[in-house]
Amino acid sequence: PDVYPGNRWAFKGSQGYLVIRLAAKIYPTAFTVEHIPKTLSPTGTIASAPRDFTVCVNDESQAEGKLLGEYVYDQDGEPLQMFPVKV
């Protein structure tokens, strides 16, 4: 609804899914995940940040996606973290 911490990409519970549709076919080599740093969090923590996550890619003709990698967001690291495709 706005750009304040905690008001974007919210998921209920401890698991969620995000699907992004692109206008053209791509061959990803890396992607980034960004979360607010602890210093900007109203509570001083970022427990809502992603932790363990998996990235898959598929087109509409595939029943299941191709695994690009399994990753861990470091809550004590930089707010913007880059993850290379592992396949």
PDB file of N, CA, C and O in Angstrom, chain B, residues numbered from 101:
ATOM      1  N   PRO B 101       0.799  -1.218   0.000  1.00  0.00           N
ATOM      2  CA  PRO B 101       0.000   0.000   0.000  1.00  0.00           C
ATOM      3  C   PRO B 101       0.842   1.283   0.000  1.00  0.00           C
ATOM      4  O   PRO B 101       0.370   2.331  -0.442  1.00  0.00           O
ATOM      5  N   ASP B 102       2.068   1.207   0.486  1.00  0.00           N
ATOM      6  CA  ASP B 102       2.952   2.372   0.520  1.00  0.00           C
ATOM      7  C   ASP B 102       4.393   1.875   0.548  1.00  0.00           C
ATOM      8  O   ASP B 102       4.637   0.690   0.325  1.00  0.00           O
ATOM      9  N   VAL B 103       5.334   2.744   0.813  1.00  0.00           N
ATOM     10  CA  VAL B 103       6.747   2.341   0.788  1.00  0.00           C
ATOM     11  C   VAL B 103       7.368   2.252   2.181  1.00  0.00           C
ATOM     12  O   VAL B 103       8.591   2.228   2.314  1.00  0.00           O
ATOM     13  N   TYR B 104       6.539   2.205   3.209  1.00  0.00           N
ATOM     14  CA  TYR B 104       7.067   2.106   4.562  1.00  0.00           C
ATOM     15  C   TYR B 104       7.431   0.662   4.896  1.00  0.00           C
ATOM     16  O   TYR B 104       6.804  -0.269   4.390  1.00  0.00           O
ATOM     17  N   PRO B 105       8.461   0.468   5.762  1.00  0.00           N
ATOM     18  CA  PRO B 105       8.881  -0.893   6.125  1.00  0.00           C
ATOM     19  C   PRO B 105       7.715  -1.743   6.613  1.00  0.00           C
ATOM     20  O   PRO B 105       6.898  -1.301   7.421  1.00  0.00           O
ATOM     21  N   GLY B 106       7.655  -2.972   6.105  1.00  0.00           N
ATOM     22  CA  GLY B 106       6.637  -3.918   6.525  1.00  0.00           C
ATOM     23  C   GLY B 106       5.365  -3.888   5.698  1.00  0.00           C
ATOM     24  O   GLY B 106       4.458  -4.683   5.944  1.00  0.00           O
ATOM     25  N   ASN B 107       5.274  -2.992   4.724  1.00  0.00           N
ATOM     26  CA  ASN B 107       4.047  -2.858   3.950  1.00  0.00           C
ATOM     27  C   ASN B 107       4.192  -3.295   2.498  1.00  0.00           C
ATOM     28  O   ASN B 107       3.397  -2.877   1.657  1.00  0.00           O
ATOM     29  N   ARG B 108       5.173  -4.115   2.182  1.00  0.00           N
ATOM     30  CA  ARG B 108       5.361  -4.558   0.808  1.00  0.00           C
ATOM     31  C   ARG B 108       5.671  -6.046   0.786  1.00  0.00           C
ATOM     32  O   ARG B 108       6.407  -6.546   1.636  1.00  0.00           O
ATOM     33  N   TRP B 109       5.109  -6.754  -0.190  1.00  0.00           N
ATOM     34  CA  TRP B 109       5.342  -8.186  -0.401  1.00  0.00           C
ATOM     35  C   TRP B 109       5.078  -9.006   0.855  1.00  0.00           C
ATOM     36  O   TRP B 109       5.838  -9.924   1.163  1.00  0.00           O
ATOM     37  N   ALA B 110       4.053  -8.700   1.553  1.00  0.00           N
ATOM     38  CA  ALA B 110       3.743  -9.414   2.795  1.00  0.00           C
ATOM     39  C   ALA B 110       3.158 -10.795   2.503  1.00  0.00           C
ATOM     40  O   ALA B 110       2.344 -10.957   1.595  1.00  0.00           O
ATOM     41  N   PHE B 111       3.582 -11.780   3.279  1.00  0.00           N
ATOM     42  CA  PHE B 111       3.046 -13.135   3.218  1.00  0.00           C
ATOM     43  C   PHE B 111       2.556 -13.501   4.611  1.00  0.00           C
ATOM     44  O   PHE B 111       3.186 -13.145   5.607  1.00  0.00           O
ATOM     45  N   LYS B 112       1.445 -14.203   4.682  1.00  0.00           N
ATOM     46  CA  LYS B 112       0.991 -14.727   5.968  1.00  0.00           C
ATOM     47  C   LYS B 112       1.726 -16.023   6.250  1.00  0.00           C
ATOM     48  O   LYS B 112       1.942 -16.827   5.343  1.00  0.00           O
ATOM     49  N   GLY B 113       2.113 -16.230   7.499  1.00  0.00           N
ATOM     50  CA  GLY B 113       2.766 -17.475   7.878  1.00  0.00           C
ATOM     51  C   GLY B 113       4.247 -17.496   7.535  1.00  0.00           C
ATOM     52  O   GLY B 113       4.849 -16.456   7.267  1.00  0.00           O
ATOM     53  N   SER B 114       4.823 -18.680   7.545  1.00  0.00           N
ATOM     54  CA  SER B 114       6.267 -18.816   7.359  1.00  0.00           C
ATOM     55  C   SER B 114       6.647 -19.231   5.939  1.00  0.00           C
ATOM     56  O   SER B 114       7.834 -19.357   5.641  1.00  0.00           O
ATOM     57  N   GLN B 115       5.672 -19.445   5.054  1.00  0.00           N
ATOM     58  CA  GLN B 115       5.966 -19.834   3.675  1.00  0.00           C
ATOM     59  C   GLN B 115       5.114 -19.025   2.716  1.00  0.00           C
ATOM     60  O   GLN B 115       4.014 -18.583   3.049  1.00  0.00           O
ATOM     61  N   GLY B 116       5.647 -18.843   1.520  1.00  0.00           N
ATOM     62  CA  GLY B 116       4.893 -18.129   0.507  1.00  0.00           C
ATOM     63  C   GLY B 116       5.477 -18.388  -0.860  1.00  0.00           C
ATOM     64  O   GLY B 116       6.554 -18.968  -0.993  1.00  0.00           O
ATOM     65  N   TYR B 117       4.755 -17.952  -1.877  1.00  0.00           N
ATOM     66  CA  TYR B 117       5.185 -18.123  -3.258  1.00  0.00           C
ATOM     67  C   TYR B 117       5.044 -16.791  -3.974  1.00  0.00           C
ATOM     68  O   TYR B 117       4.106 -16.031  -3.734  1.00  0.00           O
ATOM     69  N   LEU B 118       5.979 -16.531  -4.843  1.00  0.00           N
ATOM     70  CA  LEU B 118       5.947 -15.331  -5.660  1.00  0.00           C
ATOM     71  C   LEU B 118       6.143 -15.755  -7.102  1.00  0.00           C
ATOM     72  O   LEU B 118       7.098 -16.465  -7.416  1.00  0.00           O
ATOM     73  N   VAL B 119       5.260 -15.334  -7.974  1.00  0.00           N
ATOM     74  CA  VAL B 119       5.361 -15.647  -9.393  1.00  0.00           C
ATOM     75  C   VAL B 119       5.516 -14.338 -10.150  1.00  0.00           C
ATOM     76  O   VAL B 119       4.750 -13.396  -9.944  1.00  0.00           O
ATOM     77  N   ILE B 120       6.509 -14.284 -11.025  1.00  0.00           N
ATOM     78  CA  ILE B 120       6.748 -13.100 -11.848  1.00  0.00           C
ATOM     79  C   ILE B 120       6.661 -13.522 -13.303  1.00  0.00           C
ATOM     80  O   ILE B 120       7.364 -14.438 -13.728  1.00  0.00           O
ATOM     81  N   ARG B 121       5.807 -12.864 -14.064  1.00  0.00           N
ATOM     82  CA  ARG B 121       5.685 -13.131 -15.500  1.00  0.00           C
ATOM     83  C   ARG B 121       6.471 -12.073 -16.261  1.00  0.00           C
ATOM     84  O   ARG B 121       6.353 -10.878 -15.994  1.00  0.00           O
ATOM     85  N   LEU B 122       7.264 -12.529 -17.200  1.00  0.00           N
ATOM     86  CA  LEU B 122       8.069 -11.618 -18.006  1.00  0.00           C
ATOM     87  C   LEU B 122       7.525 -11.552 -19.425  1.00  0.00           C
ATOM     88  O   LEU B 122       6.877 -12.488 -19.894  1.00  0.00           O
ATOM     89  N   ALA B 123       7.787 -10.456 -20.099  1.00  0.00           N
ATOM     90  CA  ALA B 123       7.285 -10.249 -21.459  1.00  0.00           C
ATOM     91  C   ALA B 123       8.088 -11.022 -22.493  1.00  0.00           C
ATOM     92  O   ALA B 123       7.596 -11.273 -23.593  1.00  0.00           O
ATOM     93  N   ALA B 124       9.309 -11.399 -22.160  1.00  0.00           N
ATOM     94  CA  ALA B 124      10.166 -12.101 -23.115  1.00  0.00           C
ATOM     95  C   ALA B 124      10.950 -13.185 -22.381  1.00  0.00           C
ATOM     96  O   ALA B 124      11.112 -13.124 -21.162  1.00  0.00           O
ATOM     97  N   LYS B 125      11.429 -14.161 -23.113  1.00  0.00           N
ATOM     98  CA  LYS B 125      12.225 -15.242 -22.541  1.00  0.00           C
ATOM     99  C   LYS B 125      13.596 -14.691 -22.130  1.00  0.00           C
ATOM    100  O   LYS B 125      14.207 -13.914 -22.864  1.00  0.00           O
ATOM    101  N   ILE B 126      14.067 -15.100 -20.958  1.00  0.00           N
ATOM    102  CA  ILE B 126      15.375 -14.667 -20.471  1.00  0.00           C
ATOM    103  C   ILE B 126      16.180 -15.881 -20.035  1.00  0.00           C
ATOM    104  O   ILE B 126      15.637 -16.972 -19.862  1.00  0.00           O
ATOM    105  N   TYR B 127      17.473 -15.681 -19.861  1.00  0.00           N
ATOM    106  CA  TYR B 127      18.376 -16.695 -19.336  1.00  0.00           C
ATOM    107  C   TYR B 127      19.081 -16.081 -18.134  1.00  0.00           C
ATOM    108  O   TYR B 127      20.152 -15.490 -18.275  1.00  0.00           O
ATOM    109  N   PRO B 128      18.490 -16.218 -16.964  1.00  0.00           N
ATOM    110  CA  PRO B 128      19.043 -15.548 -15.787  1.00  0.00           C
ATOM    111  C   PRO B 128      20.394 -16.128 -15.380  1.00  0.00           C
ATOM    112  O   PRO B 128      20.630 -17.331 -15.483  1.00  0.00           O
ATOM    113  N   THR B 129      21.266 -15.247 -14.919  1.00  0.00           N
ATOM    114  CA  THR B 129      22.567 -15.661 -14.387  1.00  0.00           C
ATOM    115  C   THR B 129      22.660 -15.363 -12.893  1.00  0.00           C
ATOM    116  O   THR B 129      23.471 -15.956 -12.181  1.00  0.00           O
ATOM    117  N   ALA B 130      21.828 -14.445 -12.429  1.00  0.00           N
ATOM    118  CA  ALA B 130      21.809 -14.083 -11.013  1.00  0.00           C
ATOM    119  C   ALA B 130      20.535 -13.290 -10.748  1.00  0.00           C
ATOM    120  O   ALA B 130      19.860 -12.850 -11.678  1.00  0.00           O
ATOM    121  N   PHE B 131      20.219 -13.116  -9.481  1.00  0.00           N
ATOM    122  CA  PHE B 131      19.093 -12.289  -9.080  1.00  0.00           C
ATOM    123  C   PHE B 131      19.411 -11.705  -7.717  1.00  0.00           C
ATOM    124  O   PHE B 131      20.327 -12.165  -7.036  1.00  0.00           O
ATOM    125  N   THR B 132      18.661 -10.699  -7.322  1.00  0.00           N
ATOM    126  CA  THR B 132      18.904 -10.055  -6.036  1.00  0.00           C
ATOM    127  C   THR B 132      17.646 -10.075  -5.178  1.00  0.00           C
ATOM    128  O   THR B 132      16.521 -10.126  -5.676  1.00  0.00           O
ATOM    129  N   VAL B 133      17.877 -10.033  -3.885  1.00  0.00           N
ATOM    130  CA  VAL B 133      16.805  -9.911  -2.901  1.00  0.00           C
ATOM    131  C   VAL B 133      17.198  -8.760  -1.988  1.00  0.00           C
ATOM    132  O   VAL B 133      18.334  -8.682  -1.520  1.00  0.00           O
ATOM    133  N   GLU B 134      16.249  -7.872  -1.742  1.00  0.00           N
ATOM    134  CA  GLU B 134      16.523  -6.735  -0.864  1.00  0.00           C
ATOM    135  C   GLU B 134      15.482  -6.689   0.248  1.00  0.00           C
ATOM    136  O   GLU B 134      14.292  -6.905   0.016  1.00  0.00           O
ATOM    137  N   HIS B 135      15.955  -6.404   1.459  1.00  0.00           N
ATOM    138  CA  HIS B 135      15.083  -6.242   2.622  1.00  0.00           C
ATOM    139  C   HIS B 135      15.624  -5.065   3.410  1.00  0.00           C
ATOM    140  O   HIS B 135      16.815  -4.763   3.333  1.00  0.00           O
ATOM    141  N   ILE B 136      14.782  -4.411   4.153  1.00  0.00           N
ATOM    142  CA  ILE B 136      15.285  -3.277   4.938  1.00  0.00           C
ATOM    143  C   ILE B 136      16.330  -3.763   5.945  1.00  0.00           C
ATOM    144  O   ILE B 136      16.231  -4.890   6.431  1.00  0.00           O
ATOM    145  N   PRO B 137      17.324  -2.939   6.266  1.00  0.00           N
ATOM    146  CA  PRO B 137      18.292  -3.322   7.297  1.00  0.00           C
ATOM    147  C   PRO B 137      17.667  -3.210   8.689  1.00  0.00           C
ATOM    148  O   PRO B 137      16.665  -2.522   8.886  1.00  0.00           O
ATOM    149  N   LYS B 138      18.273  -3.889   9.627  1.00  0.00           N
ATOM    150  CA  LYS B 138      17.776  -3.853  11.011  1.00  0.00           C
ATOM    151  C   LYS B 138      17.722  -2.424  11.538  1.00  0.00           C
ATOM    152  O   LYS B 138      16.832  -2.078  12.315  1.00  0.00           O
ATOM    153  N   THR B 139      18.674  -1.596  11.115  1.00  0.00           N
ATOM    154  CA  THR B 139      18.740  -0.218  11.619  1.00  0.00           C
ATOM    155  C   THR B 139      17.540   0.623  11.199  1.00  0.00           C
ATOM    156  O   THR B 139      17.232   1.610  11.866  1.00  0.00           O
ATOM    157  N   LEU B 140      16.854   0.267  10.119  1.00  0.00           N
ATOM    158  CA  LEU B 140      15.671   1.009   9.678  1.00  0.00           C
ATOM    159  C   LEU B 140      14.364   0.357  10.095  1.00  0.00           C
ATOM    160  O   LEU B 140      13.290   0.921   9.887  1.00  0.00           O
ATOM    161  N   SER B 141      14.451  -0.820  10.679  1.00  0.00           N
ATOM    162  CA  SER B 141      13.244  -1.536  11.101  1.00  0.00           C
ATOM    163  C   SER B 141      12.667  -0.876  12.357  1.00  0.00           C
ATOM    164  O   SER B 141      13.410  -0.577  13.291  1.00  0.00           O
ATOM    165  N   PRO B 142      11.360  -0.649  12.390  1.00  0.00           N
ATOM    166  CA  PRO B 142      10.737  -0.047  13.585  1.00  0.00           C
ATOM    167  C   PRO B 142      10.971  -0.863  14.851  1.00  0.00           C
ATOM    168  O   PRO B 142      11.003  -0.305  15.948  1.00  0.00           O
ATOM    169  N   THR B 143      11.137  -2.189  14.712  1.00  0.00           N
ATOM    170  CA  THR B 143      11.342  -3.050  15.887  1.00  0.00           C
ATOM    171  C   THR B 143      12.812  -3.361  16.143  1.00  0.00           C
ATOM    172  O   THR B 143      13.150  -3.942  17.175  1.00  0.00           O
ATOM    173  N   GLY B 144      13.694  -2.979  15.212  1.00  0.00           N
ATOM    174  CA  GLY B 144      15.113  -3.291  15.367  1.00  0.00           C
ATOM    175  C   GLY B 144      15.463  -4.702  14.942  1.00  0.00           C
ATOM    176  O   GLY B 144      16.605  -5.134  15.096  1.00  0.00           O
ATOM    177  N   THR B 145      14.484  -5.430  14.405  1.00  0.00           N
ATOM    178  CA  THR B 145      14.716  -6.787  13.915  1.00  0.00           C
ATOM    179  C   THR B 145      14.156  -6.903  12.503  1.00  0.00           C
ATOM    180  O   THR B 145      13.358  -6.073  12.069  1.00  0.00           O
ATOM    181  N   ILE B 146      14.582  -7.939  11.794  1.00  0.00           N
ATOM    182  CA  ILE B 146      14.020  -8.204  10.465  1.00  0.00           C
ATOM    183  C   ILE B 146      13.615  -9.673  10.374  1.00  0.00           C
ATOM    184  O   ILE B 146      13.990 -10.390   9.446  1.00  0.00           O
ATOM    185  N   ALA B 147      12.848 -10.090  11.355  1.00  0.00           N
ATOM    186  CA  ALA B 147      12.369 -11.472  11.381  1.00  0.00           C
ATOM    187  C   ALA B 147      11.504 -11.798  10.168  1.00  0.00           C
ATOM    188  O   ALA B 147      11.346 -12.966   9.815  1.00  0.00           O
ATOM    189  N   SER B 148      10.945 -10.775   9.531  1.00  0.00           N
ATOM    190  CA  SER B 148      10.102 -11.008   8.364  1.00  0.00           C
ATOM    191  C   SER B 148      10.910 -11.207   7.081  1.00  0.00           C
ATOM    192  O   SER B 148      10.347 -11.536   6.037  1.00  0.00           O
ATOM    193  N   ALA B 149      12.213 -11.010   7.156  1.00  0.00           N
ATOM    194  CA  ALA B 149      13.049 -11.187   5.962  1.00  0.00           C
ATOM    195  C   ALA B 149      13.043 -12.645   5.533  1.00  0.00           C
ATOM    196  O   ALA B 149      12.897 -13.541   6.363  1.00  0.00           O
ATOM    197  N   PRO B 150      13.203 -12.883   4.230  1.00  0.00           N
ATOM    198  CA  PRO B 150      13.277 -14.286   3.785  1.00  0.00           C
ATOM    199  C   PRO B 150      14.484 -14.955   4.410  1.00  0.00           C
ATOM    200  O   PRO B 150      15.476 -14.292   4.714  1.00  0.00           O
ATOM    201  N   ARG B 151      14.413 -16.224   4.599  1.00  0.00           N
ATOM    202  CA  ARG B 151      15.560 -16.971   5.150  1.00  0.00           C
ATOM    203  C   ARG B 151      15.989 -17.987   4.100  1.00  0.00           C
ATOM    204  O   ARG B 151      16.803 -17.668   3.233  1.00  0.00           O
ATOM    205  N   ASP B 152      15.469 -19.172   4.161  1.00  0.00           N
ATOM    206  CA  ASP B 152      15.759 -20.204   3.169  1.00  0.00           C
ATOM    207  C   ASP B 152      14.752 -20.070   2.041  1.00  0.00           C
ATOM    208  O   ASP B 152      13.548 -19.998   2.287  1.00  0.00           O
ATOM    209  N   PHE B 153      15.237 -20.035   0.799  1.00  0.00           N
ATOM    210  CA  PHE B 153      14.304 -19.939  -0.313  1.00  0.00           C
ATOM    211  C   PHE B 153      14.856 -20.635  -1.550  1.00  0.00           C
ATOM    212  O   PHE B 153      16.063 -20.828  -1.699  1.00  0.00           O
ATOM    213  N   THR B 154      13.951 -20.998  -2.413  1.00  0.00           N
ATOM    214  CA  THR B 154      14.261 -21.722  -3.644  1.00  0.00           C
ATOM    215  C   THR B 154      13.771 -20.890  -4.813  1.00  0.00           C
ATOM    216  O   THR B 154      12.725 -20.246  -4.735  1.00  0.00           O
ATOM    217  N   VAL B 155      14.539 -20.907  -5.909  1.00  0.00           N
ATOM    218  CA  VAL B 155      14.140 -20.191  -7.120  1.00  0.00           C
ATOM    219  C   VAL B 155      14.044 -21.192  -8.262  1.00  0.00           C
ATOM    220  O   VAL B 155      14.967 -21.969  -8.509  1.00  0.00           O
ATOM    221  N   CYS B 156      12.905 -21.156  -8.957  1.00  0.00           N
ATOM    222  CA  CYS B 156      12.671 -22.005 -10.124  1.00  0.00           C
ATOM    223  C   CYS B 156      12.246 -21.117 -11.280  1.00  0.00           C
ATOM    224  O   CYS B 156      11.750 -20.008 -11.082  1.00  0.00           O
ATOM    225  N   VAL B 157      12.445 -21.618 -12.477  1.00  0.00           N
ATOM    226  CA  VAL B 157      11.982 -20.906 -13.670  1.00  0.00           C
ATOM    227  C   VAL B 157      11.271 -21.901 -14.569  1.00  0.00           C
ATOM    228  O   VAL B 157      11.689 -23.051 -14.701  1.00  0.00           O
ATOM    229  N   ASN B 158      10.191 -21.442 -15.182  1.00  0.00           N
ATOM    230  CA  ASN B 158       9.510 -22.295 -16.153  1.00  0.00           C
ATOM    231  C   ASN B 158       8.717 -21.435 -17.121  1.00  0.00           C
ATOM    232  O   ASN B 158       8.435 -20.266 -16.860  1.00  0.00           O
ATOM    233  N   ASP B 159       8.368 -22.039 -18.236  1.00  0.00           N
ATOM    234  CA  ASP B 159       7.462 -21.337 -19.131  1.00  0.00           C
ATOM    235  C   ASP B 159       6.101 -22.015 -19.024  1.00  0.00           C
ATOM    236  O   ASP B 159       5.965 -23.039 -18.354  1.00  0.00           O
ATOM    237  N   GLU B 160       5.112 -21.457 -19.671  1.00  0.00           N
ATOM    238  CA  GLU B 160       3.747 -21.961 -19.496  1.00  0.00           C
ATOM    239  C   GLU B 160       3.546 -23.374 -20.029  1.00  0.00           C
ATOM    240  O   GLU B 160       2.533 -24.008 -19.733  1.00  0.00           O
ATOM    241  N   SER B 161       4.505 -23.878 -20.818  1.00  0.00           N
ATOM    242  CA  SER B 161       4.351 -25.229 -21.353  1.00  0.00           C
ATOM    243  C   SER B 161       4.864 -26.294 -20.384  1.00  0.00           C
ATOM    244  O   SER B 161       4.659 -27.486 -20.616  1.00  0.00           O
ATOM    245  N   GLN B 162       5.523 -25.884 -19.312  1.00  0.00           N
ATOM    246  CA  GLN B 162       6.086 -26.826 -18.346  1.00  0.00           C
ATOM    247  C   GLN B 162       5.154 -26.994 -17.152  1.00  0.00           C
ATOM    248  O   GLN B 162       4.572 -26.031 -16.655  1.00  0.00           O
ATOM    249  N   ALA B 163       5.029 -28.238 -16.706  1.00  0.00           N
ATOM    250  CA  ALA B 163       4.226 -28.511 -15.521  1.00  0.00           C
ATOM    251  C   ALA B 163       4.970 -28.095 -14.251  1.00  0.00           C
ATOM    252  O   ALA B 163       4.371 -27.568 -13.314  1.00  0.00           O
ATOM    253  N   GLU B 164       6.290 -28.340 -14.233  1.00  0.00           N
ATOM    254  CA  GLU B 164       7.116 -27.974 -13.084  1.00  0.00           C
ATOM    255  C   GLU B 164       8.284 -27.123 -13.550  1.00  0.00           C
ATOM    256  O   GLU B 164       8.745 -27.257 -14.684  1.00  0.00           O
ATOM    257  N   GLY B 165       8.753 -26.261 -12.688  1.00  0.00           N
ATOM    258  CA  GLY B 165       9.856 -25.385 -13.035  1.00  0.00           C
ATOM    259  C   GLY B 165      11.206 -26.054 -12.903  1.00  0.00           C
ATOM    260  O   GLY B 165      11.340 -27.092 -12.254  1.00  0.00           O
ATOM    261  N   LYS B 166      12.209 -25.448 -13.526  1.00  0.00           N
ATOM    262  CA  LYS B 166      13.596 -25.902 -13.427  1.00  0.00           C
ATOM    263  C   LYS B 166      14.234 -25.193 -12.241  1.00  0.00           C
ATOM    264  O   LYS B 166      14.162 -23.969 -12.129  1.00  0.00           O
ATOM    265  N   LEU B 167      14.849 -25.953 -11.367  1.00  0.00           N
ATOM    266  CA  LEU B 167      15.476 -25.399 -10.169  1.00  0.00           C
ATOM    267  C   LEU B 167      16.708 -24.574 -10.547  1.00  0.00           C
ATOM    268  O   LEU B 167      17.613 -25.078 -11.213  1.00  0.00           O
ATOM    269  N   LEU B 168      16.742 -23.312 -10.124  1.00  0.00           N
ATOM    270  CA  LEU B 168      17.906 -22.459 -10.332  1.00  0.00           C
ATOM    271  C   LEU B 168      18.813 -22.442  -9.117  1.00  0.00           C
ATOM    272  O   LEU B 168      19.989 -22.091  -9.218  1.00  0.00           O
ATOM    273  N   GLY B 169      18.270 -22.821  -7.967  1.00  0.00           N
ATOM    274  CA  GLY B 169      19.102 -22.886  -6.771  1.00  0.00           C
ATOM    275  C   GLY B 169      18.296 -22.767  -5.493  1.00  0.00           C
ATOM    276  O   GLY B 169      17.146 -22.328  -5.486  1.00  0.00           O
ATOM    277  N   GLU B 170      18.938 -23.171  -4.422  1.00  0.00           N
ATOM    278  CA  GLU B 170      18.393 -23.012  -3.073  1.00  0.00           C
ATOM    279  C   GLU B 170      19.341 -22.073  -2.344  1.00  0.00           C
ATOM    280  O   GLU B 170      20.559 -22.236  -2.415  1.00  0.00           O
ATOM    281  N   TYR B 171      18.789 -21.095  -1.647  1.00  0.00           N
ATOM    282  CA  TYR B 171      19.590 -20.007  -1.109  1.00  0.00           C
ATOM    283  C   TYR B 171      19.201 -19.671   0.327  1.00  0.00           C
ATOM    284  O   TYR B 171      18.172 -20.116   0.835  1.00  0.00           O
ATOM    285  N   VAL B 172      20.061 -18.866   0.968  1.00  0.00           N
ATOM    286  CA  VAL B 172      19.800 -18.370   2.313  1.00  0.00           C
ATOM    287  C   VAL B 172      20.094 -16.870   2.326  1.00  0.00           C
ATOM    288  O   VAL B 172      21.203 -16.445   2.002  1.00  0.00           O
ATOM    289  N   TYR B 173      19.102 -16.079   2.701  1.00  0.00           N
ATOM    290  CA  TYR B 173      19.284 -14.641   2.873  1.00  0.00           C
ATOM    291  C   TYR B 173      19.924 -14.422   4.232  1.00  0.00           C
ATOM    292  O   TYR B 173      19.405 -14.889   5.246  1.00  0.00           O
ATOM    293  N   ASP B 174      21.054 -13.711   4.265  1.00  0.00           N
ATOM    294  CA  ASP B 174      21.795 -13.445   5.499  1.00  0.00           C
ATOM    295  C   ASP B 174      21.228 -12.194   6.161  1.00  0.00           C
ATOM    296  O   ASP B 174      21.488 -11.082   5.703  1.00  0.00           O
ATOM    297  N   GLN B 175      20.463 -12.362   7.223  1.00  0.00           N
ATOM    298  CA  GLN B 175      19.829 -11.230   7.898  1.00  0.00           C
ATOM    299  C   GLN B 175      20.841 -10.297   8.549  1.00  0.00           C
ATOM    300  O   GLN B 175      20.508  -9.158   8.877  1.00  0.00           O
ATOM    301  N   ASP B 176      22.073 -10.762   8.739  1.00  0.00           N
ATOM    302  CA  ASP B 176      23.123  -9.913   9.290  1.00  0.00           C
ATOM    303  C   ASP B 176      24.010  -9.332   8.195  1.00  0.00           C
ATOM    304  O   ASP B 176      24.958  -8.600   8.480  1.00  0.00           O
ATOM    305  N   GLY B 177      23.701  -9.657   6.946  1.00  0.00           N
ATOM    306  CA  GLY B 177      24.484  -9.160   5.821  1.00  0.00           C
ATOM    307  C   GLY B 177      23.933  -7.855   5.280  1.00  0.00           C
ATOM    308  O   GLY B 177      23.139  -7.180   5.936  1.00  0.00           O
ATOM    309  N   GLU B 178      24.363  -7.508   4.079  1.00  0.00           N
ATOM    310  CA  GLU B 178      23.888  -6.301   3.412  1.00  0.00           C
ATOM    311  C   GLU B 178      22.394  -6.425   3.100  1.00  0.00           C
ATOM    312  O   GLU B 178      21.906  -7.535   2.888  1.00  0.00           O
ATOM    313  N   PRO B 179      21.665  -5.314   3.066  1.00  0.00           N
ATOM    314  CA  PRO B 179      20.239  -5.382   2.749  1.00  0.00           C
ATOM    315  C   PRO B 179      19.969  -5.919   1.339  1.00  0.00           C
ATOM    316  O   PRO B 179      18.991  -6.637   1.128  1.00  0.00           O
ATOM    317  N   LEU B 180      20.826  -5.578   0.380  1.00  0.00           N
ATOM    318  CA  LEU B 180      20.685  -6.035  -1.000  1.00  0.00           C
ATOM    319  C   LEU B 180      21.715  -7.144  -1.227  1.00  0.00           C
ATOM    320  O   LEU B 180      22.921  -6.901  -1.175  1.00  0.00           O
ATOM    321  N   GLN B 181      21.230  -8.358  -1.478  1.00  0.00           N
ATOM    322  CA  GLN B 181      22.128  -9.496  -1.653  1.00  0.00           C
ATOM    323  C   GLN B 181      21.917 -10.126  -3.009  1.00  0.00           C
ATOM    324  O   GLN B 181      20.782 -10.290  -3.456  1.00  0.00           O
ATOM    325  N   MET B 182      23.025 -10.487  -3.676  1.00  0.00           N
ATOM    326  CA  MET B 182      22.969 -11.098  -4.991  1.00  0.00           C
ATOM    327  C   MET B 182      23.206 -12.600  -4.873  1.00  0.00           C
ATOM    328  O   MET B 182      24.049 -13.053  -4.099  1.00  0.00           O
ATOM    329  N   PHE B 183      22.446 -13.360  -5.657  1.00  0.00           N
ATOM    330  CA  PHE B 183      22.539 -14.813  -5.652  1.00  0.00           C
ATOM    331  C   PHE B 183      22.744 -15.297  -7.078  1.00  0.00           C
ATOM    332  O   PHE B 183      21.896 -15.052  -7.936  1.00  0.00           O
ATOM    333  N   PRO B 184      23.864 -15.986  -7.354  1.00  0.00           N
ATOM    334  CA  PRO B 184      24.084 -16.503  -8.710  1.00  0.00           C
ATOM    335  C   PRO B 184      23.225 -17.737  -8.961  1.00  0.00           C
ATOM    336  O   PRO B 184      22.937 -18.503  -8.042  1.00  0.00           O
ATOM    337  N   VAL B 185      22.823 -17.919 -10.201  1.00  0.00           N
ATOM    338  CA  VAL B 185      22.129 -19.133 -10.595  1.00  0.00           C
ATOM    339  C   VAL B 185      23.123 -20.286 -10.457  1.00  0.00           C
ATOM    340  O   VAL B 185      24.262 -20.173 -10.912  1.00  0.00           O
ATOM    341  N   LYS B 186      22.716 -21.376  -9.847  1.00  0.00           N
ATOM    342  CA  LYS B 186      23.632 -22.480  -9.536  1.00  0.00           C
ATOM    343  C   LYS B 186      23.667 -23.583 -10.578  1.00  0.00           C
ATOM    344  O   LYS B 186      24.461 -24.515 -10.447  1.00  0.00           O
ATOM    345  N   VAL B 187      22.833 -23.510 -11.609  1.00  0.00           N
ATOM    346  CA  VAL B 187      22.830 -24.567 -12.619  1.00  0.00           C
ATOM    347  C   VAL B 187      23.464 -24.090 -13.902  1.00  0.00           C
ATOM    348  O   VAL B 187      23.549 -24.849 -14.867  1.00  0.00           O
TER     349      VAL B 187
END
